[in-house]
Amino acid sequence: MQKIAVFGSAFNPPSLGHKSVIDSLNHFDRVLLVPSISHAWGKTMLDYQIRCQLLQAFIKDLGESKAELSTVEQSLVKPNTSVTTYEVLDALQDEYPEAELTFVIGPDNLFKFAKFYRSDDILKRWSIMACPQRLPIRSTDIRDRLSQQQNINDLTTDGVAKLLKQQNLYQPSS
């Protein structure tokens, strides 16, 4: 049976902190990176398609990683609603019926897991794995540095840094 880790995040943008989580998931056959299309708690994010481009560059930079982009949320989104973790896992289970799915969350979300829509049903159907970042680098650090026009090469991969600079993302407006 294939073991698949489902790592959902805003990836706003992908950071070396995200990479440190992915690196700790090497016992899985695949690691699906699932960017949020509409955040459940109203977090402001870059356009979904731009974050998918950033994730593609991130995955390419990871090289022979088991990580791959999943755009499952794009098929689930409805106007003025957020996509729930339950919906994502249910859709992915339909896509990979023979696989064992494990939902990967950060420790911060573990403490509020009871607030997740249908959290009890998630626990009954799938495994949950709290996985702290080994590198305490957050997307916020990247956004803050870019807004101050500072270097971010030590916070993300080369391809992501290049795209962020090329597209002037998170830069102060002139």
C-alpha positions as CSV (number, residue, x, y, z in Angstrom):
1,M,0.0,0.0,0.0
2,Q,1.3,3.4,-1.0
3,K,1.9,5.8,1.9
4,I,1.2,9.4,1.0
5,A,1.8,12.5,3.2
6,V,-0.5,15.4,2.6
7,F,1.2,18.6,3.5
8,G,-1.2,21.5,3.3
9,S,-0.1,25.1,3.9
10,A,-0.5,28.6,2.5
11,F,3.0,28.3,1.0
12,N,2.9,32.1,1.0
13,P,5.7,31.7,-0.2
14,P,7.5,28.3,0.2
15,S,10.4,28.6,2.7
16,L,13.3,26.5,3.9
17,G,11.1,25.8,7.0
18,H,8.7,24.0,4.6
19,K,11.7,22.2,3.2
20,S,12.7,21.0,6.6
21,V,9.3,19.4,7.1
22,I,9.4,17.7,3.7
23,D,12.9,16.4,4.5
24,S,11.5,14.7,7.6
25,L,8.9,12.9,5.5
26,N,11.2,10.7,3.5
27,H,9.6,7.5,4.9
28,F,6.5,8.3,2.7
29,D,6.2,7.2,-0.9
30,R,4.9,10.6,-2.0
31,V,4.5,14.0,-0.3
32,L,1.6,16.0,-1.8
33,L,2.1,19.8,-1.3
34,V,-1.4,21.3,-1.1
35,P,-1.6,25.1,-1.3
36,S,-4.6,26.6,0.3
37,I,-6.9,28.2,-2.3
38,S,-9.0,30.1,0.4
39,H,-7.7,30.0,3.9
40,A,-10.2,28.7,6.6
41,W,-9.2,31.5,9.0
42,G,-9.1,34.3,6.5
43,K,-5.3,34.6,6.0
44,T,-4.4,37.0,3.2
45,M,-2.3,35.2,0.6
46,L,-0.8,35.8,-2.9
47,D,-3.0,34.7,-5.8
48,Y,-3.3,30.9,-5.9
49,Q,-1.8,30.5,-9.4
50,I,1.3,32.5,-8.3
51,R,1.8,30.4,-5.2
52,C,1.5,27.3,-7.4
53,Q,4.2,28.7,-9.7
54,L,6.4,29.3,-6.6
55,L,5.7,25.8,-5.4
56,Q,6.7,24.3,-8.8
57,A,10.0,26.2,-8.6
58,F,10.4,25.0,-5.0
59,I,9.8,21.4,-6.0
60,K,12.3,21.7,-8.9
61,D,14.9,23.1,-6.5
62,L,14.3,20.1,-4.2
63,G,15.6,17.8,-6.9
64,E,14.9,14.1,-6.4
65,S,12.4,14.8,-3.7
66,K,9.1,12.8,-3.4
67,A,7.3,16.1,-3.2
68,E,4.7,17.0,-5.8
69,L,2.2,19.8,-6.2
70,S,-1.5,18.9,-5.7
71,T,-4.1,21.4,-6.9
72,V,-7.0,19.4,-5.5
73,E,-8.3,22.5,-3.7
74,Q,-8.9,24.2,-7.1
75,S,-11.5,21.6,-7.9
76,L,-13.2,21.9,-4.5
77,V,-13.5,25.7,-4.1
78,K,-16.9,27.3,-4.1
79,P,-17.5,31.1,-4.1
80,N,-17.3,32.7,-0.6
81,T,-16.3,29.5,1.2
82,S,-13.1,27.9,2.3
83,V,-12.0,24.5,1.4
84,T,-11.9,22.2,4.4
85,T,-9.2,19.7,5.3
86,Y,-11.9,17.0,5.4
87,E,-12.9,17.8,1.8
88,V,-9.3,17.8,0.7
89,L,-8.5,14.4,2.3
90,D,-11.8,12.9,1.0
91,A,-11.0,14.0,-2.6
92,L,-7.4,12.8,-2.4
93,Q,-8.6,9.4,-1.0
94,D,-10.9,9.2,-4.1
95,E,-7.9,10.0,-6.3
96,Y,-5.7,7.5,-4.5
97,P,-8.1,4.8,-3.3
98,E,-5.5,2.3,-2.4
99,A,-3.2,4.7,-0.6
100,E,-2.9,5.3,3.1
101,L,-3.0,9.1,3.6
102,T,-1.4,11.0,6.5
103,F,-2.3,14.6,7.0
104,V,0.8,16.6,8.1
105,I,0.3,19.6,10.3
106,G,2.6,22.0,12.2
107,P,2.5,22.0,16.0
108,D,0.6,25.3,15.9
109,N,-2.3,23.7,14.1
110,L,-2.2,20.6,16.3
111,F,-3.3,22.8,19.2
112,K,-6.3,24.1,17.3
113,F,-7.1,20.8,15.5
114,A,-10.4,20.4,17.3
115,K,-11.6,23.6,15.5
116,F,-11.1,21.9,12.1
117,Y,-14.3,21.1,10.3
118,R,-15.2,17.4,11.0
119,S,-12.0,16.9,13.1
120,D,-13.4,13.7,14.6
121,D,-14.2,12.2,11.2
122,I,-10.7,13.1,10.0
123,L,-9.2,11.2,13.0
124,K,-11.4,8.2,12.3
125,R,-10.4,8.0,8.6
126,W,-6.8,9.2,8.3
127,S,-3.6,9.5,10.3
128,I,-2.4,12.9,11.5
129,M,1.2,13.7,12.0
130,A,2.4,16.8,13.8
131,C,5.7,17.7,12.2
132,P,7.6,20.7,13.5
133,Q,9.9,22.7,11.2
134,R,13.5,21.8,11.9
135,L,14.5,25.2,10.6
136,P,12.5,28.0,12.2
137,I,12.1,29.9,8.9
138,R,8.6,31.1,8.2
139,S,7.0,32.6,5.1
140,T,6.4,35.7,7.2
141,D,10.2,36.2,7.5
142,I,10.5,36.2,3.6
143,R,7.6,38.6,3.2
144,D,9.0,41.0,5.9
145,R,12.5,41.0,4.3
146,L,11.1,41.5,0.8
147,S,8.9,44.4,2.0
148,Q,12.2,46.0,3.3
149,Q,14.0,45.1,0.1
150,Q,16.4,42.8,1.9
151,N,18.1,39.6,0.7
152,I,16.1,36.3,1.2
153,N,18.6,33.8,-0.2
154,D,19.0,32.2,3.2
155,L,15.2,31.8,3.7
156,T,14.1,29.9,0.6
157,T,15.3,28.0,-2.4
158,D,17.1,29.7,-5.4
159,G,14.2,29.3,-7.8
160,V,11.6,30.7,-5.4
161,A,13.9,33.7,-4.5
162,K,14.4,34.4,-8.2
163,L,10.7,34.3,-9.0
164,L,9.8,36.5,-6.1
165,K,12.3,39.1,-7.2
166,Q,11.4,38.9,-10.9
167,Q,7.7,39.4,-10.2
168,N,8.3,42.0,-7.5
169,L,6.2,40.1,-5.0
170,Y,5.8,41.5,-1.5
171,Q,7.7,44.6,-2.5
172,P,6.5,48.0,-1.1
173,S,4.4,49.8,-3.5
174,S,6.1,52.8,-5.1
